[in-house]
Amino acid sequence: MDISNLITHIEALIFASEKPLTSIDVVELINNAFGFLDDKIGIDQVETSIDGIREKYSSEFYPFELRQSGGGWQFLTKKEYHQTIAQLNGDKFLKRLSTAAMESLAIIAYKQPITKSEIEAIRGVNSDYSIQKLLEKELVVITGRNENMVGKPLIYGTSRHFMDYFGINNSDDLPKISEVLAEQMVEPTLVNAEHFDIEGSASSTAQTEEEVISAIENSSEEENINIEMDEQQPSSEENDTDVESTIS
């Protein structure tokens, strides 16, 4: 079977499937459909075809695209059409998770498998209601029991629907905590050399000698600038640091 014919059959499979299909799923389904024995379709041919499908539907002409999400390939509408298709399911489609549910879900996603008591120890509050809501929405599942803890409590993990809900393919696609916090931090700007120990900066800071010299030269051109060196950092940054240390 040539690539052009293979592409159309793969499109039909992904379009008709109720769940995301992996490349291996597609290989098996195609070979079963045509009963290939000697000249079976290989994974390389399928992946080449999928690349062609992705390129085809990346055009602005199509309102949907082929994406790897929820553990496999599926057709998804592009984000530009969110408001339009949201009308199909009304408020239910637009309803967001509560802050408590998002906190519990984030902890489960990054610390799974995890018990309810461990979630509550991190959050500092009872999490019965938020976990129940996550179970109802099928974003988390019960994966078993912790045999090493007293009472053998249930342990929780994220579901396949969780990956589909957030548009990721697996848990490795989750953003790293350090990366999230790094985006919220503001790098200090050197303005006046009088406030910095230039001699000790080489060993105590990440600034290079050239950066320090450049900052000093630039600062000499500034006039009437007052800096309060004892200014406190925003409380949101402190909270973010606490969240990072707690979850990690």
SETOR-774952 format. One line per 10 residues: number of its first residue (from 1); their letters; for each residue x, y, z of N, C-alpha, C, CB. Coordinates in nm, 2 decimals. Glycine has a CB too. Layout:
N
NUM	A	X:Y:Z:X:Y:Z:X:Y:Z:X:Y:Z ~ ... $
***
This chain:
248
1	MDISNLITHI	0.09:-0.12:0.00:0.00:0.00:0.00:0.09:0.12:0.00:-0.10:0.00:0.12 ~ 0.06:0.22:-0.09:0.14:0.34:-0.10:0.10:0.43:0.01:0.13:0.40:-0.24 ~ 0.19:0.53:0.03:0.16:0.63:0.14:0.03:0.71:0.13:0.28:0.72:0.15 ~ 0.00:0.75:0.00:-0.12:0.83:-0.02:-0.25:0.75:0.03:-0.13:0.87:-0.16 ~ -0.25:0.62:-0.01:-0.37:0.54:0.04:-0.36:0.51:0.19:-0.37:0.41:-0.04 ~ -0.24:0.49:0.24:-0.23:0.47:0.38:-0.27:0.58:0.47:-0.08:0.43:0.41 ~ -0.24:0.70:0.42:-0.28:0.83:0.49:-0.43:0.83:0.51:-0.23:0.95:0.42 ~ -0.51:0.81:0.40:-0.65:0.82:0.41:-0.71:0.72:0.51:-0.72:0.80:0.28 ~ -0.66:0.60:0.51:-0.70:0.49:0.60:-0.67:0.53:0.75:-0.64:0.36:0.57 ~ -0.55:0.59:0.77:-0.52:0.63:0.91:-0.61:0.74:0.95:-0.37:0.67:0.91 $
11	EALIFASEKP	-0.64:0.84:0.86:-0.73:0.95:0.90:-0.86:0.89:0.94:-0.74:1.04:0.77 ~ -0.91:0.79:0.87:-1.04:0.73:0.90:-1.04:0.67:1.03:-1.08:0.63:0.79 ~ -0.93:0.60:1.06:-0.92:0.53:1.19:-0.92:0.63:1.31:-0.79:0.44:1.20 ~ -0.84:0.73:1.30:-0.83:0.83:1.41:-0.96:0.90:1.43:-0.71:0.92:1.38 ~ -1.02:0.94:1.31:-1.15:1.01:1.32:-1.26:0.93:1.38:-1.19:1.06:1.17 ~ -1.27:0.80:1.35:-1.38:0.72:1.40:-1.35:0.67:1.54:-1.40:0.61:1.31 ~ -1.23:0.67:1.59:-1.20:0.61:1.72:-1.26:0.70:1.83:-1.05:0.60:1.74 ~ -1.31:0.63:1.93:-1.36:0.70:2.05:-1.25:0.73:2.15:-1.47:0.61:2.12 ~ -1.13:0.68:2.13:-1.02:0.71:2.22:-0.90:0.74:2.14:-1.00:0.59:2.32 ~ -0.80:0.81:2.19:-0.68:0.84:2.12:-0.61:0.71:2.08:-0.58:0.92:2.20 $
21	LTSIDVVELI	-0.56:0.70:1.96:-0.49:0.59:1.90:-0.34:0.61:1.90:-0.54:0.55:1.76 ~ -0.26:0.52:1.95:-0.11:0.52:1.94:-0.07:0.48:1.80:-0.04:0.44:2.05 ~ 0.05:0.50:1.77:0.11:0.46:1.64:0.10:0.31:1.63:0.25:0.51:1.61 ~ 0.13:0.24:1.74:0.13:0.09:1.74:-0.02:0.04:1.72:0.18:0.04:1.88 ~ -0.12:0.11:1.78:-0.26:0.07:1.76:-0.29:0.08:1.61:-0.35:0.17:1.84 ~ -0.24:0.19:1.54:-0.27:0.21:1.40:-0.21:0.10:1.32:-0.22:0.34:1.35 ~ -0.09:0.06:1.35:-0.02:-0.05:1.27:-0.10:-0.17:1.28:0.12:-0.07:1.33 ~ -0.14:-0.21:1.40:-0.21:-0.33:1.42:-0.35:-0.33:1.35:-0.24:-0.36:1.57 ~ -0.42:-0.22:1.36:-0.55:-0.21:1.29:-0.54:-0.21:1.14:-0.62:-0.08:1.34 ~ -0.44:-0.15:1.08:-0.43:-0.15:0.94:-0.39:-0.29:0.89:-0.32:-0.05:0.90 $
31	NNAFGFLDDK	-0.30:-0.35:0.96:-0.26:-0.49:0.91:-0.38:-0.59:0.93:-0.14:-0.54:0.99 ~ -0.46:-0.57:1.03:-0.57:-0.66:1.05:-0.68:-0.64:0.95:-0.63:-0.64:1.19 ~ -0.69:-0.51:0.91:-0.80:-0.47:0.81:-0.77:-0.53:0.67:-0.81:-0.32:0.80 ~ -0.64:-0.53:0.63:-0.61:-0.58:0.50:-0.55:-0.72:0.50:-0.51:-0.48:0.44 ~ -0.53:-0.78:0.62:-0.48:-0.92:0.62:-0.35:-0.94:0.57:-0.58:-1.00:0.55 ~ -0.26:-0.83:0.58:-0.12:-0.85:0.53:-0.05:-0.96:0.61:-0.05:-0.71:0.55 ~ 0.02:-1.04:0.54:0.10:-1.15:0.60:0.25:-1.13:0.57:0.05:-1.29:0.55 ~ 0.28:-1.12:0.44:0.42:-1.11:0.40:0.47:-0.97:0.40:0.43:-1.17:0.26 ~ 0.39:-0.88:0.36:0.43:-0.74:0.35:0.35:-0.65:0.44:0.42:-0.69:0.20 ~ 0.38:-0.66:0.57:0.30:-0.59:0.67:0.34:-0.44:0.67:0.31:-0.65:0.81 $
41	IGIDQVETSI	0.25:-0.35:0.71:0.28:-0.21:0.73:0.36:-0.20:0.85:0.14:-0.13:0.74 ~ 0.47:-0.12:0.85:0.55:-0.11:0.96:0.53:0.02:1.04:0.70:-0.11:0.92 ~ 0.59:0.04:1.15:0.57:0.16:1.24:0.63:0.28:1.17:0.64:0.14:1.37 ~ 0.74:0.26:1.09:0.80:0.38:1.02:0.70:0.43:0.92:0.93:0.33:0.96 ~ 0.63:0.35:0.85:0.54:0.39:0.74:0.42:0.47:0.81:0.49:0.27:0.66 ~ 0.38:0.42:0.92:0.26:0.48:0.99:0.31:0.62:1.04:0.21:0.39:1.10 ~ 0.42:0.63:1.10:0.47:0.76:1.16:0.49:0.86:1.05:0.59:0.74:1.24 ~ 0.54:0.81:0.93:0.56:0.90:0.82:0.43:0.95:0.77:0.64:0.83:0.70 ~ 0.33:0.86:0.77:0.19:0.90:0.72:0.13:1.00:0.82:0.10:0.78:0.71 ~ 0.15:0.98:0.95:0.10:1.07:1.05:0.16:1.21:1.04:0.13:1.01:1.20 $
51	DGIREKYSSE	0.29:1.21:1.01:0.36:1.34:0.99:0.29:1.42:0.88:0.51:1.32:0.97 ~ 0.26:1.34:0.77:0.19:1.40:0.66:0.05:1.46:0.69:0.18:1.30:0.54 ~ -0.02:1.38:0.77:-0.15:1.42:0.82:-0.14:1.55:0.90:-0.22:1.31:0.90 ~ -0.05:1.55:0.99:-0.03:1.67:1.08:0.00:1.79:1.00:0.08:1.64:1.18 ~ 0.09:1.78:0.90:0.12:1.89:0.81:0.00:1.94:0.73:0.24:1.85:0.72 ~ -0.08:1.84:0.69:-0.20:1.87:0.61:-0.30:1.96:0.69:-0.27:1.74:0.56 ~ -0.33:1.92:0.81:-0.43:1.99:0.89:-0.37:2.10:0.97:-0.49:1.89:0.98 ~ -0.24:2.13:0.96:-0.19:2.25:1.03:-0.22:2.38:0.95:-0.04:2.24:1.04 ~ -0.27:2.36:0.83:-0.31:2.47:0.74:-0.43:2.55:0.81:-0.35:2.43:0.60 ~ -0.43:2.68:0.79:-0.54:2.76:0.85:-0.67:2.73:0.78:-0.51:2.91:0.82 $
61	FYPFELRQSG	-0.67:2.66:0.67:-0.80:2.62:0.60:-0.88:2.53:0.69:-0.77:2.56:0.47 ~ -0.82:2.45:0.78:-0.89:2.35:0.86:-0.91:2.40:1.00:-0.82:2.22:0.86 ~ -1.03:2.39:1.06:-1.06:2.43:1.20:-1.01:2.33:1.30:-1.20:2.46:1.22 ~ -0.96:2.22:1.26:-0.91:2.12:1.35:-0.77:2.07:1.31:-1.01:1.99:1.36 ~ -0.71:1.99:1.40:-0.57:1.95:1.37:-0.55:1.81:1.44:-0.47:2.05:1.43 ~ -0.44:1.74:1.39:-0.41:1.61:1.45:-0.31:1.64:1.56:-0.35:1.52:1.34 ~ -0.34:1.59:1.68:-0.25:1.62:1.79:-0.23:1.49:1.88:-0.30:1.73:1.88 ~ -0.12:1.48:1.94:-0.09:1.37:2.03:-0.13:1.41:2.17:0.06:1.32:2.02 ~ -0.24:1.36:2.21:-0.30:1.40:2.34:-0.37:1.29:2.40:-0.39:1.52:2.32 ~ -0.37:1.28:2.54:-0.44:1.17:2.60:-0.38:1.03:2.58:-0.58:1.17:2.56 $
71	GGWQFLTKKE	-0.25:1.03:2.54:-0.19:0.90:2.53:-0.19:0.85:2.38:-0.25:0.80:2.61 ~ -0.24:0.92:2.29:-0.24:0.88:2.15:-0.28:0.99:2.05:-0.34:0.77:2.13 ~ -0.30:0.96:1.93:-0.34:1.06:1.83:-0.49:1.08:1.82:-0.28:1.02:1.69 ~ -0.53:1.20:1.80:-0.67:1.23:1.79:-0.69:1.37:1.72:-0.75:1.23:1.92 ~ -0.80:1.39:1.65:-0.83:1.51:1.59:-0.90:1.61:1.70:-0.93:1.50:1.47 ~ -0.84:1.73:1.71:-0.89:1.82:1.80:-0.92:1.96:1.73:-0.80:1.84:1.92 ~ -1.02:2.03:1.77:-1.04:2.16:1.72:-0.94:2.26:1.77:-1.18:2.21:1.76 ~ -0.90:2.35:1.68:-0.80:2.45:1.72:-0.86:2.55:1.82:-0.75:2.52:1.59 ~ -0.76:2.60:1.90:-0.81:2.69:2.01:-0.88:2.81:1.97:-0.68:2.73:2.09 ~ -0.86:2.86:1.84:-0.93:2.98:1.79:-1.08:2.96:1.79:-0.88:3.01:1.65 $
81	YHQTIAQLNG	-1.13:2.83:1.79:-1.27:2.81:1.78:-1.33:2.76:1.91:-1.29:2.70:1.67 ~ -1.26:2.79:2.02:-1.31:2.75:2.15:-1.45:2.81:2.18:-1.21:2.78:2.26 ~ -1.46:2.94:2.17:-1.58:3.01:2.20:-1.70:2.96:2.12:-1.57:3.16:2.19 ~ -1.67:2.93:1.99:-1.78:2.88:1.91:-1.83:2.74:1.95:-1.73:2.87:1.76 ~ -1.74:2.65:1.97:-1.79:2.51:2.00:-1.83:2.50:2.15:-1.68:2.41:1.97 ~ -1.79:2.60:2.23:-1.84:2.59:2.37:-1.99:2.60:2.38:-1.77:2.71:2.45 ~ -2.05:2.66:2.29:-2.20:2.68:2.29:-2.27:2.54:2.28:-2.24:2.77:2.18 ~ -2.21:2.44:2.23:-2.27:2.31:2.21:-2.31:2.25:2.35:-2.18:2.22:2.14 ~ -2.23:2.27:2.45:-2.26:2.21:2.58:-2.29:2.32:2.69:-2.14:2.13:2.62 ~ -2.30:2.44:2.65:-2.34:2.54:2.75:-2.25:2.56:2.86:-2.48:2.51:2.81 $
91	DKFLKRLSTA	-2.30:2.59:2.98:-2.21:2.63:3.10:-2.13:2.51:3.14:-2.30:2.67:3.21 ~ -2.18:2.39:3.12:-2.10:2.27:3.16:-1.96:2.26:3.09:-2.18:2.14:3.13 ~ -1.96:2.31:2.96:-1.84:2.30:2.89:-1.74:2.41:2.94:-1.86:2.33:2.74 ~ -1.79:2.52:2.99:-1.71:2.63:3.03:-1.67:2.63:3.18:-1.77:2.76:3.00 ~ -1.73:2.53:3.25:-1.71:2.53:3.40:-1.57:2.49:3.43:-1.81:2.43:3.46 ~ -1.51:2.57:3.52:-1.37:2.54:3.56:-1.36:2.47:3.69:-1.29:2.68:3.57 ~ -1.25:2.41:3.72:-1.23:2.35:3.85:-1.21:2.45:3.95:-1.10:2.25:3.84 ~ -1.25:2.42:4.07:-1.23:2.51:4.19:-1.09:2.52:4.22:-1.32:2.47:4.31 ~ -1.05:2.62:4.30:-0.91:2.63:4.35:-0.87:2.51:4.43:-0.89:2.76:4.43 ~ -0.96:2.47:4.52:-0.93:2.35:4.60:-0.90:2.23:4.52:-1.04:2.32:4.70 $
101	AMESLAIIAY	-0.99:2.21:4.41:-0.98:2.09:4.33:-0.85:2.10:4.25:-1.10:2.08:4.23 ~ -0.81:2.22:4.20:-0.69:2.24:4.12:-0.57:2.21:4.21:-0.68:2.38:4.07 ~ -0.57:2.25:4.34:-0.46:2.22:4.43:-0.44:2.07:4.45:-0.48:2.29:4.56 ~ -0.55:2.00:4.47:-0.55:1.86:4.50:-0.50:1.79:4.37:-0.68:1.81:4.54 ~ -0.55:1.83:4.26:-0.51:1.77:4.13:-0.37:1.79:4.10:-0.60:1.83:4.01 ~ -0.31:1.91:4.13:-0.17:1.93:4.10:-0.08:1.85:4.19:-0.14:2.08:4.13 ~ -0.12:1.83:4.31:-0.05:1.75:4.41:-0.05:1.60:4.36:-0.10:1.75:4.55 ~ -0.16:1.55:4.32:-0.17:1.41:4.27:-0.09:1.40:4.14:-0.32:1.38:4.24 ~ -0.10:1.49:4.05:-0.02:1.48:3.93:0.13:1.47:3.95:-0.06:1.60:3.84 ~ 0.18:1.55:4.04:0.32:1.56:4.06:0.38:1.46:4.16:0.36:1.70:4.10 $
111	KQPITKSEIE	0.29:1.41:4.25:0.34:1.32:4.36:0.28:1.18:4.35:0.30:1.38:4.49 ~ 0.20:1.15:4.24:0.14:1.02:4.23:0.24:0.90:4.22:0.05:1.01:4.11 ~ 0.20:0.79:4.28:0.08:0.76:4.35:0.09:0.82:4.50:0.06:0.60:4.36 ~ -0.03:0.86:4.54:-0.03:0.93:4.67:-0.17:0.91:4.74:-0.01:1.08:4.65 ~ -0.16:0.90:4.88:-0.28:0.88:4.95:-0.35:1.01:4.99:-0.25:0.80:5.08 ~ -0.48:1.00:5.04:-0.55:1.12:5.07:-0.48:1.19:5.19:-0.69:1.09:5.11 ~ -0.43:1.12:5.29:-0.37:1.18:5.40:-0.24:1.25:5.36:-0.34:1.07:5.51 ~ -0.17:1.20:5.27:-0.05:1.27:5.22:-0.09:1.40:5.15:0.03:1.18:5.12 ~ -0.20:1.40:5.07:-0.25:1.52:5.00:-0.29:1.62:5.11:-0.37:1.49:4.91 ~ -0.36:1.58:5.21:-0.40:1.67:5.32:-0.28:1.73:5.40:-0.50:1.60:5.41 $
121	AIRGVNSDYS	-0.18:1.65:5.41:-0.06:1.70:5.48:0.01:1.81:5.40:0.04:1.58:5.50 ~ 0.00:1.80:5.27:0.06:1.90:5.19:-0.03:2.03:5.18:0.09:1.85:5.05 ~ -0.16:2.01:5.17:-0.25:2.12:5.16:-0.28:2.19:5.29:-0.38:2.08:5.09 ~ -0.28:2.11:5.40:-0.30:2.16:5.53:-0.45:2.17:5.56:-0.25:2.29:5.54 ~ -0.54:2.11:5.48:-0.68:2.11:5.50:-0.74:1.98:5.45:-0.75:2.23:5.42 ~ -0.87:1.96:5.50:-0.94:1.83:5.46:-0.96:1.84:5.31:-1.07:1.82:5.53 ~ -0.94:1.73:5.24:-0.95:1.72:5.09:-1.05:1.62:5.04:-0.82:1.69:5.03 ~ -1.14:1.58:5.13:-1.24:1.48:5.09:-1.33:1.53:4.97:-1.33:1.45:5.21 ~ -1.38:1.65:4.98:-1.47:1.70:4.88:-1.40:1.72:4.75:-1.53:1.83:4.93 ~ -1.28:1.78:4.75:-1.21:1.81:4.62:-1.17:1.68:4.55:-1.09:1.89:4.65 $
131	IQKLLEKELV	-1.13:1.58:4.63:-1.09:1.45:4.57:-1.21:1.38:4.51:-1.02:1.36:4.67 ~ -1.33:1.39:4.58:-1.45:1.33:4.53:-1.49:1.39:4.40:-1.56:1.34:4.64 ~ -1.48:1.52:4.39:-1.51:1.59:4.27:-1.42:1.55:4.15:-1.51:1.74:4.29 ~ -1.29:1.53:4.18:-1.20:1.49:4.08:-1.23:1.35:4.03:-1.06:1.50:4.13 ~ -1.27:1.27:4.12:-1.31:1.13:4.09:-1.44:1.13:4.00:-1.34:1.04:4.21 ~ -1.53:1.22:4.03:-1.66:1.23:3.95:-1.63:1.28:3.81:-1.76:1.32:4.02 ~ -1.53:1.37:3.80:-1.49:1.42:3.67:-1.40:1.33:3.59:-1.43:1.56:3.68 ~ -1.36:1.22:3.66:-1.27:1.12:3.60:-1.13:1.18:3.56:-1.34:1.06:3.47 ~ -1.09:1.28:3.64:-0.96:1.33:3.62:-0.85:1.25:3.70:-0.95:1.48:3.67 ~ -0.90:1.19:3.81:-0.81:1.10:3.89:-0.88:0.97:3.91:-0.78:1.16:4.03 $
141	VITGRNENMV	-0.80:0.86:3.94:-0.85:0.73:3.96:-0.79:0.67:4.08:-0.83:0.64:3.83 ~ -0.85:0.57:4.14:-0.80:0.49:4.25:-0.71:0.39:4.19:-0.91:0.43:4.34 ~ -0.58:0.39:4.22:-0.49:0.29:4.15:-0.46:0.17:4.24:-0.36:0.36:4.12 ~ -0.51:0.17:4.37:-0.48:0.06:4.46:-0.48:0.10:4.60:-0.35:-0.01:4.42 ~ -0.41:0.03:4.68:-0.39:0.06:4.82:-0.24:0.06:4.86:-0.47:-0.04:4.91 ~ -0.21:0.14:4.96:-0.07:0.14:5.01:-0.06:0.03:5.12:-0.03:0.28:5.06 ~ 0.00:-0.08:5.09:0.01:-0.19:5.18:0.10:-0.16:5.29:0.05:-0.31:5.10 ~ 0.19:-0.06:5.28:0.29:-0.04:5.39:0.24:0.06:5.49:0.41:0.01:5.32 ~ 0.12:0.12:5.47:0.07:0.22:5.57:-0.04:0.16:5.65:0.02:0.35:5.49 ~ -0.06:0.21:5.77:-0.16:0.16:5.86:-0.30:0.18:5.80:-0.15:0.23:6.00 $
151	GKPLIYGTSR	-0.38:0.08:5.80:-0.51:0.08:5.74:-0.52:0.06:5.59:-0.57:0.21:5.77 ~ -0.40:0.05:5.53:-0.39:0.03:5.38:-0.48:0.13:5.31:-0.43:-0.11:5.35 ~ -0.45:0.26:5.32:-0.53:0.36:5.25:-0.53:0.35:5.10:-0.49:0.50:5.30 ~ -0.63:0.41:5.04:-0.64:0.41:4.89:-0.53:0.51:4.84:-0.78:0.46:4.84 ~ -0.48:0.48:4.72:-0.38:0.57:4.66:-0.44:0.62:4.53:-0.25:0.49:4.63 ~ -0.41:0.74:4.49:-0.47:0.80:4.37:-0.36:0.84:4.27:-0.54:0.93:4.42 ~ -0.41:0.84:4.15:-0.32:0.88:4.04:-0.41:0.95:3.93:-0.25:0.76:3.98 ~ -0.35:1.02:3.84:-0.42:1.08:3.73:-0.47:0.98:3.63:-0.33:1.19:3.66 ~ -0.58:1.01:3.56:-0.64:0.92:3.46:-0.60:0.96:3.32:-0.79:0.93:3.47 ~ -0.63:0.88:3.22:-0.61:0.91:3.08:-0.69:1.03:3.04:-0.65:0.79:2.99 $
161	HFMDYFGINN	-0.81:1.05:3.11:-0.89:1.17:3.08:-0.82:1.29:3.12:-1.03:1.15:3.14 ~ -0.74:1.28:3.23:-0.67:1.40:3.28:-0.57:1.45:3.17:-0.59:1.36:3.40 ~ -0.50:1.36:3.10:-0.41:1.40:3.00:-0.49:1.46:2.88:-0.33:1.28:2.95 ~ -0.60:1.41:2.85:-0.69:1.46:2.74:-0.74:1.59:2.78:-0.80:1.36:2.71 ~ -0.78:1.61:2.90:-0.84:1.74:2.95:-0.74:1.85:2.94:-0.89:1.72:3.10 ~ -0.62:1.82:2.97:-0.52:1.93:2.97:-0.43:1.93:2.84:-0.43:1.92:3.09 ~ -0.46:1.84:2.75:-0.39:1.84:2.62:-0.25:1.80:2.63:-0.40:1.98:2.57 ~ -0.22:1.70:2.71:-0.08:1.65:2.72:-0.09:1.50:2.69:-0.02:1.67:2.86 ~ 0.03:1.45:2.65:0.04:1.31:2.61:0.07:1.21:2.73:0.13:1.29:2.50 ~ 0.15:1.26:2.82:0.18:1.18:2.94:0.23:1.27:3.05:0.29:1.07:2.91 $
171	SDDLPKISEV	0.25:1.21:3.17:0.29:1.30:3.28:0.42:1.37:3.27:0.30:1.21:3.41 ~ 0.51:1.32:3.17:0.64:1.39:3.15:0.62:1.52:3.08:0.73:1.30:3.06 ~ 0.50:1.54:3.02:0.48:1.67:2.95:0.44:1.78:3.05:0.37:1.65:2.85 ~ 0.41:1.75:3.18:0.38:1.85:3.28:0.50:1.94:3.30:0.34:1.78:3.41 ~ 0.47:2.07:3.31:0.58:2.17:3.33:0.65:2.14:3.46:0.53:2.31:3.33 ~ 0.78:2.16:3.46:0.86:2.14:3.59:0.83:2.26:3.68:1.01:2.13:3.55 ~ 0.82:2.23:3.81:0.79:2.33:3.91:0.90:2.44:3.90:0.79:2.27:4.05 ~ 1.02:2.41:3.89:1.13:2.51:3.88:1.11:2.60:3.76:1.27:2.44:3.88 ~ 1.06:2.55:3.65:1.04:2.63:3.53:0.92:2.73:3.55:1.01:2.54:3.41 ~ 0.82:2.68:3.62:0.70:2.77:3.64:0.74:2.88:3.73:0.59:2.69:3.71 $
181	LAEQMVEPTL	0.81:2.85:3.84:0.85:2.96:3.93:0.96:3.05:3.87:0.91:2.90:4.06 ~ 1.04:3.00:3.79:1.14:3.08:3.72:1.08:3.19:3.64:1.24:3.00:3.64 ~ 0.97:3.16:3.58:0.90:3.26:3.49:0.84:3.38:3.58:0.79:3.20:3.41 ~ 0.82:3.35:3.70:0.76:3.45:3.79:0.86:3.54:3.86:0.67:3.39:3.89 ~ 0.99:3.50:3.86:1.09:3.57:3.93:1.14:3.68:3.84:1.20:3.48:3.97 ~ 1.17:3.80:3.90:1.23:3.91:3.82:1.37:3.93:3.86:1.15:4.04:3.86 ~ 1.46:3.93:3.76:1.60:3.94:3.78:1.63:4.08:3.82:1.68:3.91:3.65 ~ 1.72:4.10:3.93:1.75:4.23:3.97:1.84:4.31:3.87:1.83:4.23:4.10 ~ 1.83:4.44:3.87:1.90:4.53:3.78:2.01:4.60:3.85:1.81:4.62:3.70 ~ 2.13:4.59:3.81:2.24:4.67:3.88:2.23:4.81:3.83:2.38:4.61:3.84 $
191	VNAEHFDIEG	2.22:4.90:3.93:2.20:5.05:3.90:2.32:5.13:3.95:2.07:5.10:3.96 ~ 2.36:5.10:4.07:2.47:5.18:4.13:2.57:5.08:4.19:2.41:5.27:4.24 ~ 2.70:5.09:4.16:2.80:5.00:4.20:2.83:5.02:4.35:2.93:5.03:4.13 ~ 2.79:5.13:4.42:2.81:5.15:4.56:2.74:5.04:4.64:2.77:5.29:4.60 ~ 2.64:4.98:4.59:2.55:4.89:4.67:2.60:4.75:4.65:2.41:4.90:4.63 ~ 2.70:4.72:4.58:2.75:4.58:4.55:2.89:4.56:4.58:2.72:4.55:4.40 ~ 2.92:4.44:4.63:3.06:4.41:4.66:3.12:4.35:4.54:3.07:4.31:4.78 ~ 3.19:4.43:4.46:3.24:4.38:4.33:3.35:4.27:4.34:3.29:4.50:4.25 ~ 3.43:4.29:4.45:3.54:4.20:4.47:3.50:4.06:4.50:3.63:4.25:4.58 ~ 3.39:4.04:4.57:3.34:3.91:4.61:3.24:3.85:4.52:3.29:3.92:4.75 $
201	SASSTAQTEE	3.20:3.93:4.41:3.09:3.89:4.33:3.12:3.77:4.25:3.04:4.00:4.24 ~ 3.25:3.75:4.21:3.29:3.64:4.12:3.26:3.50:4.19:3.44:3.65:4.09 ~ 3.27:3.49:4.32:3.25:3.37:4.39:3.11:3.35:4.45:3.35:3.35:4.49 ~ 3.05:3.46:4.47:2.92:3.45:4.55:2.80:3.47:4.46:2.92:3.55:4.65 ~ 2.81:3.52:4.34:2.70:3.54:4.25:2.72:3.48:4.11:2.67:3.69:4.23 ~ 2.61:3.47:4.03:2.62:3.41:3.90:2.66:3.51:3.79:2.49:3.34:3.86 ~ 2.68:3.64:3.84:2.71:3.75:3.74:2.86:3.73:3.70:2.69:3.89:3.80 ~ 2.88:3.74:3.57:3.02:3.74:3.52:3.09:3.88:3.54:3.03:3.70:3.37 ~ 3.22:3.88:3.53:3.29:4.01:3.55:3.25:4.11:3.44:3.44:3.98:3.54 ~ 3.23:4.06:3.32:3.19:4.15:3.21:3.05:4.22:3.23:3.19:4.08:3.07 $
211	EVISAIENSS	2.96:4.14:3.29:2.82:4.19:3.32:2.83:4.29:3.43:2.73:4.07:3.36 ~ 2.91:4.27:3.53:2.92:4.37:3.64:2.98:4.50:3.59:3.01:4.31:3.75 ~ 3.09:4.49:3.51:3.15:4.61:3.45:3.05:4.69:3.37:3.28:4.58:3.37 ~ 2.98:4.61:3.28:2.88:4.68:3.19:2.77:4.75:3.27:2.82:4.57:3.10 ~ 2.73:4.68:3.38:2.62:4.74:3.46:2.67:4.87:3.53:2.57:4.64:3.57 ~ 2.80:4.87:3.57:2.85:4.99:3.64:2.86:5.10:3.54:2.99:4.96:3.70 ~ 2.91:5.07:3.42:2.92:5.18:3.32:2.78:5.24:3.28:2.99:5.12:3.19 ~ 2.68:5.15:3.27:2.55:5.20:3.24:2.49:5.28:3.35:2.45:5.08:3.21 ~ 2.52:5.24:3.48:2.47:5.31:3.59:2.52:5.45:3.61:2.49:5.24:3.72 ~ 2.64:5.48:3.56:2.70:5.61:3.57:2.63:5.71:3.49:2.85:5.61:3.52 $
221	EEENINIEMD	2.55:5.67:3.39:2.47:5.76:3.31:2.34:5.80:3.37:2.45:5.70:3.17 ~ 2.30:5.73:3.47:2.17:5.75:3.53:2.18:5.87:3.64:2.11:5.63:3.60 ~ 2.07:5.94:3.65:2.07:6.06:3.74:1.95:6.05:3.83:2.08:6.19:3.67 ~ 1.97:6.10:3.96:1.86:6.11:4.05:1.78:5.98:4.07:1.77:6.22:4.01 ~ 1.85:5.87:4.09:1.79:5.74:4.11:1.81:5.70:4.26:1.84:5.63:4.01 ~ 1.70:5.67:4.33:1.70:5.63:4.47:1.66:5.49:4.48:1.62:5.72:4.56 ~ 1.73:5.41:4.55:1.69:5.26:4.56:1.68:5.23:4.71:1.80:5.17:4.49 ~ 1.57:5.16:4.75:1.56:5.11:4.88:1.61:4.97:4.89:1.41:5.13:4.93 ~ 1.72:4.94:4.94:1.78:4.81:4.94:1.71:4.71:5.03:1.93:4.82:4.97 ~ 1.63:4.77:5.13:1.57:4.68:5.22:1.42:4.65:5.18:1.57:4.74:5.36 $
231	EQQPSSEEND	1.39:4.68:5.05:1.25:4.65:5.01:1.22:4.50:5.02:1.24:4.70:4.86 ~ 1.10:4.47:5.07:1.06:4.33:5.09:1.02:4.28:4.95:0.95:4.32:5.19 ~ 1.04:4.15:4.93:0.99:4.08:4.81:0.84:4.06:4.83:1.06:3.95:4.78 ~ 0.77:4.05:4.71:0.62:4.02:4.71:0.59:3.89:4.78:0.56:4.02:4.57 ~ 0.48:3.89:4.86:0.44:3.77:4.93:0.41:3.66:4.84:0.32:3.80:5.02 ~ 0.36:3.69:4.71:0.33:3.58:4.62:0.45:3.50:4.59:0.27:3.64:4.49 ~ 0.57:3.57:4.58:0.69:3.49:4.55:0.73:3.40:4.66:0.81:3.59:4.52 ~ 0.70:3.44:4.79:0.73:3.36:4.90:0.64:3.24:4.90:0.71:3.44:5.03 ~ 0.51:3.26:4.87:0.42:3.15:4.86:0.45:3.05:4.76:0.27:3.20:4.84 ~ 0.50:3.10:4.64:0.54:3.01:4.53:0.66:2.93:4.58:0.58:3.09:4.41 $
241	TDVESTIS	0.75:2.99:4.65:0.87:2.91:4.70:0.83:2.80:4.79:0.97:3.00:4.77 ~ 0.73:2.83:4.88:0.68:2.73:4.98:0.61:2.62:4.90:0.58:2.79:5.07 ~ 0.54:2.65:4.79:0.47:2.55:4.72:0.57:2.45:4.65:0.38:2.61:4.61 ~ 0.68:2.52:4.60:0.78:2.44:4.53:0.85:2.34:4.63:0.88:2.53:4.47 ~ 0.89:2.39:4.74:0.95:2.30:4.84:0.86:2.20:4.89:1.01:2.38:4.95 ~ 0.73:2.23:4.90:0.64:2.13:4.95:0.61:2.02:4.86:0.51:2.19:4.99 ~ 0.58:2.05:4.73:0.55:1.95:4.63:0.67:1.87:4.59:0.49:2.02:4.50 ~ 0.78:1.94:4.57:0.90:1.86:4.54:0.95:1.77:4.65:1.01:1.95:4.49 $
***
